[in-house]
Amino acid sequence: MAAPSKGITVNTSLKVLAIVVAFVVWGVAISDRSRTSPVLTFDAVIQAPVEAINVAGNVRVVSMPDYVSARLRGPKELESGDLPTVTATCDLAGFGPGKHSVAPVVAAPIPFELVNPPGRILIELEKIDRLALDVEAPPGFSAVPASVELEGPASALAQVDRAVAVSISDSTATVIAVDEHGVAVPGVSAFPGAVTILLVAGYSPPAGSTMLQIGGAIAATAPSGDSVSEQLVLTLDRDSEALR
């Protein structure tokens, strides 16, 4: 009885080995087939918005491209659909004032891959400066607080002529920095950004002006015949005594 038992064991081992070899051969065949069968893809050039990250607190970006081009590759079946939205990030950690050549990083979303990354771009940083100015309120009014601190790049602050209270609503006005022509200077912020506008006691409006009500709280003056709403946007001329 011992000999037949040994023969059965050997026969079973051979069968198991044959099955294992068959699976190995099948796996190799499938792998070769997948390598030799081309996967259909398509390429697309996208415009990725540029985003600066890790900007130091004492500098501000004053010049940077809005978009960069990048080429993505994806499965052919997705060609008729919408292209993925990606962002080109520029890590500015450790960068000080000046012009810097930076390589934007584009992370392609699955199942797309990045074929051609965007080239290097030039980013300019400026040191943030501060400037204290008195707030210019409409004629016959005073601002509380009477002065604000303006903050922005040095080149922008150099254009500032004065800080003006505008957009009055219920005795509150926002403060903007304007140049010598009365045009708002971009990139400059006021702290605080809003002030309280108070009517000066005993103020007499200029001839030809009319007292108007703003938000039911205070009065303002404007030349007769002007159409002024209750929510006034006041544009002040540096040498004028009236609103226009």
C-alpha positions as CSV (number, residue, x, y, z in Angstrom):
1,M,0.0,0.0,0.0
2,A,3.0,2.4,0.5
3,A,4.1,2.5,-3.2
4,P,0.7,3.6,-4.6
5,S,0.5,6.4,-2.0
6,K,3.9,7.7,-3.1
7,G,2.9,7.6,-6.7
8,I,-0.3,9.6,-6.0
9,T,1.7,12.3,-4.2
10,V,4.1,12.7,-7.0
11,N,1.3,12.8,-9.6
12,T,-0.5,15.5,-7.6
13,S,2.7,17.6,-7.3
14,L,3.2,17.5,-11.0
15,K,-0.4,18.7,-11.6
16,V,0.1,21.6,-9.2
17,L,3.4,22.5,-10.9
18,A,1.7,22.4,-14.3
19,I,-1.1,24.7,-13.1
20,V,1.5,27.2,-11.7
21,V,3.5,27.2,-15.0
22,A,0.3,27.7,-17.0
23,F,-0.6,30.8,-14.9
24,V,3.0,32.2,-15.3
25,V,2.8,31.7,-19.1
26,W,-0.7,33.3,-19.2
27,G,0.6,36.3,-17.2
28,V,3.6,36.9,-19.5
29,A,1.4,36.7,-22.5
30,I,-1.1,39.3,-21.2
31,S,1.8,41.6,-20.2
32,D,3.4,41.3,-23.7
33,R,0.1,42.0,-25.3
34,S,-0.5,45.1,-23.1
35,R,3.0,46.4,-24.0
36,T,2.6,45.9,-27.7
37,S,-1.0,47.2,-28.0
38,P,-0.9,51.0,-28.4
39,V,-3.0,53.2,-26.1
40,L,-4.8,55.9,-28.0
41,T,-4.1,59.4,-26.5
42,F,-4.5,63.0,-27.5
43,D,-2.5,66.1,-26.6
44,A,-3.9,69.5,-25.6
45,V,-2.3,72.8,-24.9
46,I,-3.9,74.6,-21.9
47,Q,-3.5,78.1,-20.5
48,A,-2.9,77.7,-16.8
49,P,-3.4,80.7,-14.4
50,V,-0.3,81.6,-12.5
51,E,-0.5,81.7,-8.7
52,A,2.3,82.9,-6.4
53,I,2.6,81.0,-3.1
54,N,4.7,81.5,0.1
55,V,5.2,85.2,-0.6
56,A,7.1,86.9,2.3
57,G,5.1,89.3,4.4
58,N,7.4,92.3,3.6
59,V,7.1,92.1,-0.2
60,R,4.4,92.1,-2.8
61,V,4.2,90.8,-6.4
62,V,4.1,93.8,-8.7
63,S,4.7,92.0,-12.0
64,M,3.9,88.4,-13.1
65,P,2.3,86.8,-16.2
66,D,-1.4,86.0,-15.7
67,Y,-1.1,82.6,-17.6
68,V,1.4,80.1,-18.9
69,S,1.1,77.4,-21.6
70,A,1.5,73.7,-20.8
71,R,0.8,70.6,-22.9
72,L,-1.2,67.7,-21.4
73,R,-1.7,64.2,-22.7
74,G,-4.8,62.1,-21.9
75,P,-6.8,59.1,-23.0
76,K,-8.5,59.5,-26.4
77,E,-11.9,58.9,-25.0
78,L,-11.7,62.1,-23.1
79,E,-10.9,64.3,-26.1
80,S,-14.5,65.4,-26.6
81,G,-15.0,66.4,-23.0
82,D,-13.9,69.5,-21.1
83,L,-10.2,69.9,-20.5
84,P,-9.1,69.8,-16.9
85,T,-8.5,73.1,-15.0
86,V,-5.0,73.3,-13.6
87,T,-3.0,76.0,-11.9
88,A,0.7,76.9,-12.4
89,T,2.1,77.6,-8.9
90,C,5.3,79.6,-8.3
91,D,6.9,79.0,-4.9
92,L,8.4,82.3,-3.8
93,A,9.6,81.2,-0.4
94,G,12.8,83.1,0.5
95,F,12.6,85.5,-2.4
96,G,13.2,89.2,-1.6
97,P,12.7,92.4,-3.5
98,G,13.8,92.3,-7.2
99,K,13.2,90.4,-10.4
100,H,13.3,86.6,-10.2
101,S,13.3,83.8,-12.9
102,V,10.9,81.1,-11.6
103,A,9.8,77.8,-13.1
104,P,6.0,77.3,-12.6
105,V,4.9,73.9,-11.4
106,V,1.9,72.3,-13.1
107,A,0.4,69.2,-11.6
108,A,-1.5,67.2,-14.2
109,P,-4.7,65.6,-12.8
110,I,-5.2,61.9,-13.3
111,P,-5.5,60.4,-15.9
112,F,-3.7,63.2,-17.7
113,E,0.1,63.6,-17.8
114,L,2.3,66.6,-18.3
115,V,4.1,66.4,-21.6
116,N,5.6,69.9,-21.9
117,P,5.9,71.9,-18.7
118,P,5.8,75.7,-19.0
119,G,9.0,77.7,-19.3
120,R,10.5,79.9,-16.7
121,I,8.8,83.3,-16.1
122,L,9.9,86.6,-14.7
123,I,8.3,87.7,-11.4
124,E,9.1,91.1,-9.8
125,L,8.7,91.7,-6.1
126,E,8.8,95.0,-4.3
127,K,9.2,95.9,-0.7
128,I,6.1,97.0,1.1
129,D,6.3,100.5,2.5
130,R,3.9,102.6,4.6
131,L,2.8,106.2,4.4
132,A,0.6,108.2,6.9
133,L,-1.7,110.8,5.4
134,D,-4.6,112.9,6.6
135,V,-8.0,111.9,5.2
136,E,-9.5,114.4,2.8
137,A,-13.2,114.6,3.6
138,P,-15.9,116.4,1.6
139,P,-16.2,120.2,2.2
140,G,-18.0,120.9,5.5
141,F,-17.2,117.4,7.0
142,S,-14.4,115.9,9.1
143,A,-13.2,112.3,9.2
144,V,-12.7,110.2,12.3
145,P,-10.0,109.1,12.5
146,A,-8.4,112.1,10.8
147,S,-5.5,110.2,9.3
148,V,-4.8,106.7,8.0
149,E,-1.8,104.6,7.1
150,L,-1.4,103.6,3.5
151,E,0.4,100.4,2.7
152,G,1.7,99.1,-0.7
153,P,4.7,98.7,-2.9
154,A,7.1,101.6,-2.9
155,S,6.5,102.4,-6.6
156,A,2.7,102.6,-5.9
157,L,3.1,104.7,-2.9
158,A,5.2,107.1,-4.9
159,Q,2.2,107.9,-7.0
160,V,-0.1,108.7,-4.1
161,D,-1.1,112.3,-3.7
162,R,-3.7,112.1,-1.0
163,A,-6.2,109.8,0.9
164,V,-9.8,110.5,0.0
165,A,-13.0,109.5,1.8
166,V,-15.5,108.2,-0.8
167,S,-18.7,106.1,-1.1
168,I,-20.4,107.5,1.9
169,S,-23.2,105.4,3.4
170,D,-24.8,106.1,6.8
171,S,-22.0,108.4,8.0
172,T,-19.3,105.8,7.0
173,A,-16.9,106.3,4.1
174,T,-14.2,104.1,2.6
175,V,-10.8,105.6,2.1
176,I,-8.8,105.2,-1.1
177,A,-5.4,106.5,-2.2
178,V,-5.5,108.7,-5.4
179,D,-2.8,110.3,-7.5
180,E,-2.5,114.0,-8.5
181,H,-5.3,113.5,-11.1
182,G,-7.7,112.0,-8.6
183,V,-7.4,108.4,-10.0
184,A,-7.2,105.5,-7.5
185,V,-3.7,104.0,-7.2
186,P,-3.9,100.2,-7.5
187,G,-2.1,98.0,-5.0
188,V,-2.4,100.5,-2.1
189,S,-4.6,99.7,1.0
190,A,-5.7,102.1,3.8
191,F,-5.7,101.2,7.5
192,P,-8.3,101.6,8.7
193,G,-10.1,101.2,5.4
194,A,-13.2,103.2,6.6
195,V,-13.8,106.3,8.6
196,T,-16.7,108.1,10.1
197,I,-17.8,111.3,8.4
198,L,-19.1,114.1,10.7
199,L,-20.7,117.4,9.7
200,V,-18.7,120.4,10.8
201,A,-20.7,122.6,13.1
202,G,-21.5,126.0,11.7
203,Y,-20.5,125.1,8.2
204,S,-22.0,127.3,5.5
205,P,-22.2,125.8,2.0
206,P,-20.8,127.7,-0.9
207,A,-23.1,129.8,-3.1
208,G,-25.0,127.8,-5.6
209,S,-24.9,124.6,-3.5
210,T,-27.8,122.6,-2.0
211,M,-27.9,120.7,1.2
212,L,-28.6,117.0,0.6
213,Q,-29.4,114.2,3.0
214,I,-27.2,111.1,3.0
215,G,-28.7,107.9,4.5
216,G,-30.8,110.0,6.8
217,A,-27.9,110.9,9.0
218,I,-25.7,113.7,7.6
219,A,-25.9,116.5,5.0
220,A,-23.6,117.2,2.1
221,T,-23.3,120.0,-0.4
222,A,-23.4,119.8,-4.2
223,P,-23.9,122.4,-7.0
224,S,-27.5,123.2,-7.8
225,G,-28.9,121.1,-10.6
226,D,-26.7,118.1,-10.0
227,S,-28.4,114.7,-9.8
228,V,-27.2,113.1,-6.6
229,S,-28.5,109.8,-5.1
230,E,-28.7,109.1,-1.4
231,Q,-25.7,106.8,-1.6
232,L,-23.1,109.3,-2.9
233,V,-19.8,108.5,-4.5
234,L,-17.8,111.7,-3.9
235,T,-15.0,112.7,-6.3
236,L,-13.1,115.6,-4.9
237,D,-11.1,118.0,-6.9
238,R,-8.0,119.1,-5.1
239,D,-8.7,122.8,-5.5
240,S,-12.5,122.7,-5.6
241,E,-14.9,123.7,-2.9
242,A,-17.8,121.6,-4.3
243,L,-18.5,118.0,-5.1
244,R,-18.7,117.0,-8.8
